[in-house]
Amino acid sequence: MLLDTASLYFRAYFGVPETVRAPDGTPVNAVRGLLDFIARLVADHRPDDLVACLDADWRPAWRVELIPSYKAHRVAEESPEGPGAETVPDTLTPQVPVIEEVLDALGIARLGAPGYEADDVIGTLSHRAAGPVDIVTGDRDLFQLIDDARAVRVLYPVKGMSTLAAYDEAALREKYGVNGPGYAELAVLRGDPSDGLPGVPGIGEKTAAKLLAGFGDLAGLLAALDDPAAALTPAQRRRLTEARDYLAVAPRVVRVATDVPLPGHPLRTATLPRTPRHPDALERLNQRWGLGGSLTRLLSALLG
């Protein structure tokens, strides 16, 4: 099981009231919400291995070089993290190191890679894994990794943190009309304002799916622009032609990397712990931050 950790703690932060606080009054809603969510995942799915994947670089320079608008609207004008930091709610930022400390004390593996996003770490680990993989994320970009042949599916929160939709190839086709790799190309055409990807103006999700189905893939669609007999409307032909420069680089930005150099042998150290690795440190964190029932529920789930 691979966790898109930032995606999940953002959801926890907005899904759990900020009135959930430590003994000193500091908000810990993201911390406790994430612990409860992991507890439910462990109890419901019993993964043998679990990795909390992290953004070592939330806006990699190599993606920005290809599309300068990539996540540009999410760059904080001023941040204690320094230039280029992501805009994050003031009361969430201090909770992230707490989450990391608690995961370490529990012995739950966490992993990032310099110059890459958590998505890329997830893509690489899912390709390295020998057995079935569940990817837990609130980011649809990771739908591109769905692969029935390799038993890779996505568990996607659809209502806060309480309800998960399981996406395999059948569910993906029913919802979007594409397979896993096709989802990345659909995202290229449709664009994604949340990531600063403009897409092709006038081509939305349904039209993108129809074009990809009709021409096989993005390469086939672009080849059709040079064929006067291809079944494209004049407006579609014009819009796609005007977007050629964008379409030449966007797939590299949207596609999740699957060959990230990762430190050590992360899949060998990802075994889900049954008991805390550092119980004394965990108890100190529990007392300091008032983790209460959230921690108790996770420890109970780990014991099985």
C-alpha positions as a Markdown table, in Angstrom:
| # | Residue | x | y | z |
|---|---|---|---|---|
| 1 | Met | 0.0 | 0.0 | 0.0 |
| 2 | Leu | 1.4 | 3.4 | -1.1 |
| 3 | Leu | 0.1 | 6.5 | 0.5 |
| 4 | Asp | 0.1 | 9.9 | -1.3 |
| 5 | Thr | 0.8 | 11.4 | 2.1 |
| 6 | Ala | 0.4 | 15.1 | 1.4 |
| 7 | Ser | -2.8 | 14.5 | -0.5 |
| 8 | Leu | -4.2 | 12.6 | 2.5 |
| 9 | Tyr | -3.1 | 15.0 | 5.3 |
| 10 | Phe | -4.5 | 18.0 | 3.3 |
| 11 | Arg | -7.8 | 16.1 | 3.2 |
| 12 | Ala | -7.5 | 15.3 | 6.9 |
| 13 | Tyr | -6.8 | 19.0 | 7.7 |
| 14 | Phe | -9.9 | 20.1 | 5.9 |
| 15 | Gly | -12.0 | 17.2 | 7.0 |
| 16 | Val | -11.3 | 17.3 | 10.8 |
| 17 | Pro | -12.3 | 20.4 | 12.8 |
| 18 | Glu | -9.4 | 22.7 | 13.9 |
| 19 | Thr | -10.9 | 22.5 | 17.4 |
| 20 | Val | -9.0 | 19.1 | 17.7 |
| 21 | Arg | -5.9 | 20.4 | 19.5 |
| 22 | Ala | -2.9 | 19.4 | 21.6 |
| 23 | Pro | -2.8 | 20.1 | 25.3 |
| 24 | Asp | -1.2 | 23.4 | 24.7 |
| 25 | Gly | -3.9 | 24.5 | 22.2 |
| 26 | Thr | -2.0 | 23.8 | 19.0 |
| 27 | Pro | -4.2 | 22.4 | 16.2 |
| 28 | Val | -3.5 | 18.7 | 15.5 |
| 29 | Asn | -6.5 | 18.0 | 13.3 |
| 30 | Ala | -4.3 | 16.9 | 10.3 |
| 31 | Val | -2.2 | 14.7 | 12.5 |
| 32 | Arg | -5.1 | 12.9 | 14.2 |
| 33 | Gly | -7.1 | 12.7 | 11.0 |
| 34 | Leu | -4.3 | 11.1 | 9.1 |
| 35 | Leu | -3.7 | 8.6 | 11.9 |
| 36 | Asp | -7.4 | 7.6 | 11.9 |
| 37 | Phe | -7.3 | 7.2 | 8.2 |
| 38 | Ile | -4.3 | 5.0 | 8.2 |
| 39 | Ala | -5.9 | 2.9 | 11.0 |
| 40 | Arg | -9.0 | 2.3 | 8.8 |
| 41 | Leu | -6.8 | 1.5 | 5.8 |
| 42 | Val | -4.8 | -1.1 | 7.8 |
| 43 | Ala | -7.9 | -2.6 | 9.4 |
| 44 | Asp | -9.9 | -2.8 | 6.2 |
| 45 | His | -7.1 | -3.9 | 3.8 |
| 46 | Arg | -4.4 | -5.5 | 5.9 |
| 47 | Pro | -1.5 | -4.6 | 3.6 |
| 48 | Asp | 1.8 | -6.5 | 4.1 |
| 49 | Asp | 3.8 | -3.4 | 3.3 |
| 50 | Leu | 3.0 | 0.3 | 3.6 |
| 51 | Val | 5.0 | 3.3 | 2.5 |
| 52 | Ala | 4.1 | 7.0 | 3.2 |
| 53 | Cys | 5.4 | 8.7 | 0.0 |
| 54 | Leu | 6.4 | 12.3 | 0.3 |
| 55 | Asp | 7.1 | 15.3 | -1.9 |
| 56 | Ala | 10.8 | 16.0 | -1.6 |
| 57 | Asp | 10.2 | 18.6 | -4.3 |
| 58 | Trp | 6.6 | 19.6 | -4.8 |
| 59 | Arg | 7.3 | 21.6 | -8.0 |
| 60 | Pro | 10.3 | 20.0 | -9.7 |
| 61 | Ala | 12.4 | 22.4 | -11.9 |
| 62 | Trp | 12.4 | 19.9 | -14.8 |
| 63 | Arg | 8.6 | 20.1 | -15.0 |
| 64 | Val | 8.6 | 23.9 | -14.6 |
| 65 | Glu | 11.2 | 24.2 | -17.4 |
| 66 | Leu | 8.8 | 22.4 | -19.8 |
| 67 | Ile | 5.6 | 24.3 | -18.6 |
| 68 | Pro | 6.4 | 27.4 | -16.6 |
| 69 | Ser | 2.8 | 27.7 | -15.3 |
| 70 | Tyr | 3.1 | 24.3 | -13.6 |
| 71 | Lys | 1.7 | 24.9 | -10.1 |
| 72 | Ala | 2.8 | 28.5 | -10.4 |
| 73 | His | -0.4 | 29.8 | -8.7 |
| 74 | Arg | 0.4 | 27.7 | -5.6 |
| 75 | Val | 3.8 | 29.3 | -4.9 |
| 76 | Ala | 3.7 | 31.3 | -1.7 |
| 77 | Glu | 4.6 | 35.0 | -2.0 |
| 78 | Glu | 6.2 | 34.8 | 1.4 |
| 79 | Ser | 7.0 | 31.7 | 3.4 |
| 80 | Pro | 9.3 | 30.7 | 6.3 |
| 81 | Glu | 10.2 | 27.8 | 4.0 |
| 82 | Gly | 11.9 | 30.2 | 1.6 |
| 83 | Pro | 11.4 | 31.1 | -2.1 |
| 84 | Gly | 9.4 | 28.7 | -4.1 |
| 85 | Ala | 7.5 | 27.1 | -1.1 |
| 86 | Glu | 4.0 | 25.9 | -1.6 |
| 87 | Thr | 1.1 | 27.9 | -0.2 |
| 88 | Val | -0.1 | 25.9 | 2.8 |
| 89 | Pro | -2.5 | 26.9 | 5.6 |
| 90 | Asp | -0.7 | 28.5 | 8.5 |
| 91 | Thr | -2.0 | 25.9 | 11.0 |
| 92 | Leu | -1.2 | 22.9 | 8.8 |
| 93 | Thr | 2.5 | 23.7 | 8.2 |
| 94 | Pro | 3.6 | 23.0 | 11.8 |
| 95 | Gln | 1.7 | 19.7 | 11.8 |
| 96 | Val | 3.7 | 18.2 | 8.9 |
| 97 | Pro | 6.9 | 17.6 | 11.0 |
| 98 | Val | 4.7 | 16.0 | 13.7 |
| 99 | Ile | 3.2 | 13.6 | 11.2 |
| 100 | Glu | 6.7 | 12.6 | 10.1 |
| 101 | Glu | 7.9 | 12.1 | 13.7 |
| 102 | Val | 4.9 | 10.0 | 14.6 |
| 103 | Leu | 5.3 | 7.8 | 11.4 |
| 104 | Asp | 9.0 | 7.3 | 12.3 |
| 105 | Ala | 8.3 | 6.4 | 15.9 |
| 106 | Leu | 5.7 | 3.9 | 14.7 |
| 107 | Gly | 8.1 | 2.4 | 12.2 |
| 108 | Ile | 5.9 | 3.2 | 9.2 |
| 109 | Ala | 8.2 | 3.7 | 6.2 |
| 110 | Arg | 8.2 | 7.2 | 4.6 |
| 111 | Leu | 10.1 | 8.0 | 1.4 |
| 112 | Gly | 10.8 | 11.0 | -0.9 |
| 113 | Ala | 13.4 | 11.5 | -3.6 |
| 114 | Pro | 15.2 | 14.8 | -4.3 |
| 115 | Gly | 13.9 | 16.5 | -7.5 |
| 116 | Tyr | 10.7 | 14.5 | -7.6 |
| 117 | Glu | 7.1 | 14.5 | -6.3 |
| 118 | Ala | 5.4 | 11.9 | -4.2 |
| 119 | Asp | 3.6 | 10.8 | -7.4 |
| 120 | Asp | 6.9 | 9.8 | -9.0 |
| 121 | Val | 8.0 | 7.9 | -5.9 |
| 122 | Ile | 4.6 | 6.0 | -6.0 |
| 123 | Gly | 5.0 | 5.4 | -9.7 |
| 124 | Thr | 8.5 | 3.9 | -9.2 |
| 125 | Leu | 7.6 | 1.8 | -6.2 |
| 126 | Ser | 4.4 | 0.5 | -8.0 |
| 127 | His | 6.6 | -0.6 | -10.9 |
| 128 | Arg | 9.1 | -2.3 | -8.7 |
| 129 | Ala | 6.6 | -4.2 | -6.6 |
| 130 | Ala | 6.2 | -7.9 | -7.3 |
| 131 | Gly | 2.7 | -8.2 | -5.8 |
| 132 | Pro | -0.6 | -6.3 | -5.8 |
| 133 | Val | -0.4 | -2.6 | -5.1 |
| 134 | Asp | -3.0 | -0.3 | -3.6 |
| 135 | Ile | -2.3 | 3.4 | -4.2 |
| 136 | Val | -4.2 | 5.7 | -1.8 |
| 137 | Thr | -4.6 | 9.2 | -3.1 |
| 138 | Gly | -7.0 | 12.1 | -3.5 |
| 139 | Asp | -5.1 | 13.1 | -6.7 |
| 140 | Arg | -6.6 | 11.8 | -10.0 |
| 141 | Asp | -3.2 | 12.0 | -11.7 |
| 142 | Leu | -2.3 | 8.7 | -10.2 |
| 143 | Phe | -5.1 | 7.0 | -12.1 |
| 144 | Gln | -2.6 | 6.6 | -14.9 |
| 145 | Leu | -0.8 | 3.9 | -12.9 |
| 146 | Ile | -3.8 | 1.6 | -12.8 |
| 147 | Asp | -2.9 | -1.7 | -14.4 |
| 148 | Asp | -4.9 | -4.9 | -14.0 |
| 149 | Ala | -2.1 | -7.1 | -15.4 |
| 150 | Arg | 0.1 | -6.0 | -12.5 |
| 151 | Ala | -2.8 | -5.7 | -10.0 |
| 152 | Val | -2.2 | -2.0 | -9.4 |
| 153 | Arg | -5.4 | -0.1 | -8.4 |
| 154 | Val | -6.2 | 3.3 | -6.8 |
| 155 | Leu | -8.2 | 3.8 | -3.6 |
| 156 | Tyr | -9.7 | 7.3 | -4.0 |
| 157 | Pro | -11.5 | 9.2 | -1.2 |
| 158 | Val | -14.8 | 10.4 | -2.5 |
| 159 | Lys | -16.4 | 11.8 | 0.6 |
| 160 | Gly | -13.9 | 13.4 | 3.0 |
| 161 | Met | -11.9 | 10.5 | 4.4 |
| 162 | Ser | -14.8 | 8.2 | 5.2 |
| 163 | Thr | -15.6 | 6.6 | 1.8 |
| 164 | Leu | -13.1 | 5.1 | -0.7 |
| 165 | Ala | -13.8 | 4.3 | -4.3 |
| 166 | Ala | -11.6 | 1.4 | -5.7 |
| 167 | Tyr | -10.5 | 2.1 | -9.3 |
| 168 | Asp | -9.3 | -0.8 | -11.5 |
| 169 | Glu | -9.3 | -0.7 | -15.3 |
| 170 | Ala | -13.0 | -1.4 | -15.5 |
| 171 | Ala | -13.9 | 1.4 | -13.1 |
| 172 | Leu | -11.6 | 3.8 | -14.9 |
| 173 | Arg | -13.1 | 3.0 | -18.3 |
| 174 | Glu | -16.6 | 3.3 | -17.0 |
| 175 | Lys | -15.8 | 6.7 | -15.4 |
| 176 | Tyr | -13.5 | 8.3 | -18.0 |
| 177 | Gly | -13.5 | 6.0 | -21.1 |
| 178 | Val | -9.7 | 5.4 | -21.0 |
| 179 | Asn | -7.2 | 2.9 | -19.5 |
| 180 | Gly | -4.4 | 3.9 | -17.1 |
| 181 | Pro | -1.9 | 5.3 | -19.7 |
| 182 | Gly | -4.8 | 6.9 | -21.5 |
| 183 | Tyr | -5.7 | 8.8 | -18.4 |
| 184 | Ala | -2.4 | 10.8 | -18.6 |
| 185 | Glu | -3.2 | 11.7 | -22.2 |
| 186 | Leu | -6.8 | 12.7 | -21.3 |
| 187 | Ala | -5.3 | 14.9 | -18.6 |
| 188 | Val | -3.0 | 16.6 | -21.1 |
| 189 | Leu | -5.8 | 17.4 | -23.4 |
| 190 | Arg | -8.3 | 18.4 | -20.7 |
| 191 | Gly | -5.8 | 20.3 | -18.6 |
| 192 | Asp | -5.8 | 20.8 | -14.9 |
| 193 | Pro | -6.2 | 24.2 | -13.4 |
| 194 | Ser | -5.1 | 22.9 | -9.9 |
| 195 | Asp | -1.7 | 22.1 | -11.4 |
| 196 | Gly | -1.5 | 25.1 | -13.8 |
| 197 | Leu | -1.9 | 22.9 | -16.9 |
| 198 | Pro | -3.8 | 24.8 | -19.6 |
| 199 | Gly | -4.9 | 21.9 | -21.7 |
| 200 | Val | -6.3 | 22.5 | -25.2 |
| 201 | Pro | -8.9 | 25.3 | -25.1 |
| 202 | Gly | -12.4 | 24.0 | -26.0 |
| 203 | Ile | -11.5 | 20.3 | -25.4 |
| 204 | Gly | -13.0 | 19.1 | -22.2 |
| 205 | Glu | -12.9 | 15.7 | -20.5 |
| 206 | Lys | -15.6 | 14.0 | -22.6 |
| 207 | Thr | -14.3 | 15.3 | -25.9 |
| 208 | Ala | -10.8 | 14.3 | -25.0 |
| 209 | Ala | -11.9 | 10.8 | -24.2 |
| 210 | Lys | -13.8 | 10.5 | -27.5 |
| 211 | Leu | -10.8 | 11.8 | -29.5 |
| 212 | Leu | -8.4 | 9.3 | -27.8 |
| 213 | Ala | -10.8 | 6.5 | -28.4 |
| 214 | Gly | -11.2 | 7.5 | -32.0 |
| 215 | Phe | -7.5 | 7.9 | -32.8 |
| 216 | Gly | -6.0 | 5.3 | -30.4 |
| 217 | Asp | -3.8 | 7.7 | -28.4 |
| 218 | Leu | -2.3 | 11.1 | -28.4 |
| 219 | Ala | 0.3 | 10.3 | -31.0 |
| 220 | Gly | -2.5 | 9.0 | -33.3 |
| 221 | Leu | -4.5 | 12.2 | -32.7 |
| 222 | Leu | -1.6 | 14.4 | -33.6 |
| 223 | Ala | -0.8 | 12.4 | -36.7 |
| 224 | Ala | -4.4 | 13.0 | -37.8 |
| 225 | Leu | -3.8 | 16.7 | -37.9 |
| 226 | Asp | -1.7 | 16.1 | -41.0 |
| 227 | Asp | -4.4 | 14.0 | -42.6 |
| 228 | Pro | -7.1 | 16.2 | -44.3 |
| 229 | Ala | -9.5 | 13.2 | -44.3 |
| 230 | Ala | -9.2 | 12.6 | -40.6 |
| 231 | Ala | -12.5 | 12.8 | -38.7 |
| 232 | Leu | -11.8 | 16.1 | -36.9 |
| 233 | Thr | -14.1 | 19.1 | -36.9 |
| 234 | Pro | -12.6 | 22.3 | -38.2 |
| 235 | Ala | -12.7 | 23.7 | -34.6 |
| 236 | Gln | -10.9 | 20.7 | -33.2 |
| 237 | Arg | -8.3 | 20.7 | -35.9 |
| 238 | Arg | -7.6 | 24.4 | -35.3 |
| 239 | Arg | -7.5 | 24.1 | -31.5 |
| 240 | Leu | -5.1 | 21.1 | -31.6 |
| 241 | Thr | -2.9 | 22.7 | -34.2 |
| 242 | Glu | -2.6 | 25.9 | -32.1 |
| 243 | Ala | -1.7 | 23.8 | -29.1 |
| 244 | Arg | 1.0 | 21.7 | -30.8 |
| 245 | Asp | 3.8 | 23.3 | -28.8 |
| 246 | Tyr | 2.0 | 22.6 | -25.5 |
| 247 | Leu | 1.2 | 19.0 | -26.6 |
| 248 | Ala | 4.8 | 18.4 | -27.5 |
| 249 | Val | 5.9 | 18.9 | -23.8 |
| 250 | Ala | 2.9 | 18.3 | -21.6 |
| 251 | Pro | 3.0 | 14.5 | -21.7 |
| 252 | Arg | 6.4 | 14.6 | -20.0 |
| 253 | Val | 5.0 | 16.9 | -17.3 |
| 254 | Val | 1.9 | 14.9 | -16.7 |
| 255 | Arg | 3.3 | 11.4 | -16.8 |
| 256 | Val | 4.4 | 10.0 | -13.5 |
| 257 | Ala | 8.0 | 9.0 | -13.4 |
| 258 | Thr | 8.6 | 5.3 | -12.9 |
| 259 | Asp | 12.4 | 5.3 | -12.8 |
| 260 | Val | 13.2 | 7.5 | -9.9 |
| 261 | Pro | 16.5 | 6.7 | -8.1 |
| 262 | Leu | 15.4 | 5.8 | -4.6 |
| 263 | Pro | 17.8 | 5.5 | -1.7 |
| 264 | Gly | 18.5 | 2.0 | -0.4 |
| 265 | His | 16.0 | -0.8 | -0.9 |
| 266 | Pro | 12.7 | 0.8 | 0.2 |
| 267 | Leu | 10.5 | -2.2 | -0.5 |
| 268 | Arg | 12.7 | -4.3 | 1.8 |
| 269 | Thr | 12.0 | -1.9 | 4.7 |
| 270 | Ala | 8.3 | -1.3 | 4.1 |
| 271 | Thr | 6.9 | -4.1 | 6.2 |
| 272 | Leu | 4.0 | -2.9 | 8.2 |
| 273 | Pro | 5.0 | -2.9 | 11.8 |
| 274 | Arg | 2.9 | -4.7 | 14.4 |
| 275 | Thr | 4.3 | -2.7 | 17.3 |
| 276 | Pro | 6.0 | 0.7 | 17.5 |
| 277 | Arg | 9.6 | 0.8 | 16.5 |
| 278 | His | 10.4 | 3.5 | 19.1 |
| 279 | Pro | 7.7 | 3.2 | 21.8 |
| 280 | Asp | 9.3 | 5.7 | 24.2 |
| 281 | Ala | 9.5 | 8.3 | 21.5 |
| 282 | Leu | 6.0 | 7.6 | 20.5 |
| 283 | Glu | 4.7 | 8.0 | 24.0 |
| 284 | Arg | 6.5 | 11.3 | 24.3 |
| 285 | Leu | 4.8 | 12.5 | 21.1 |
| 286 | Asn | 1.5 | 11.2 | 22.3 |
| 287 | Gln | 1.8 | 13.2 | 25.6 |
| 288 | Arg | 3.1 | 16.3 | 23.8 |
| 289 | Trp | 0.5 | 16.4 | 21.0 |
| 290 | Gly | -2.5 | 14.7 | 22.6 |
| 291 | Leu | -2.9 | 12.0 | 20.0 |
| 292 | Gly | -5.3 | 10.1 | 22.2 |
| 293 | Gly | -7.8 | 7.8 | 20.5 |
| 294 | Ser | -6.4 | 8.3 | 17.1 |
| 295 | Leu | -3.1 | 6.7 | 18.1 |
| 296 | Thr | -4.8 | 4.0 | 20.1 |
| 297 | Arg | -6.9 | 3.0 | 17.1 |
| 298 | Leu | -3.9 | 2.9 | 14.8 |
| 299 | Leu | -1.9 | 0.8 | 17.3 |
| 300 | Ser | -4.9 | -1.6 | 17.6 |
| 301 | Ala | -5.2 | -1.9 | 13.8 |
| 302 | Leu | -1.4 | -2.7 | 13.5 |
| 303 | Leu | -1.8 | -5.5 | 16.1 |
| 304 | Gly | -4.6 | -6.9 | 13.9 |
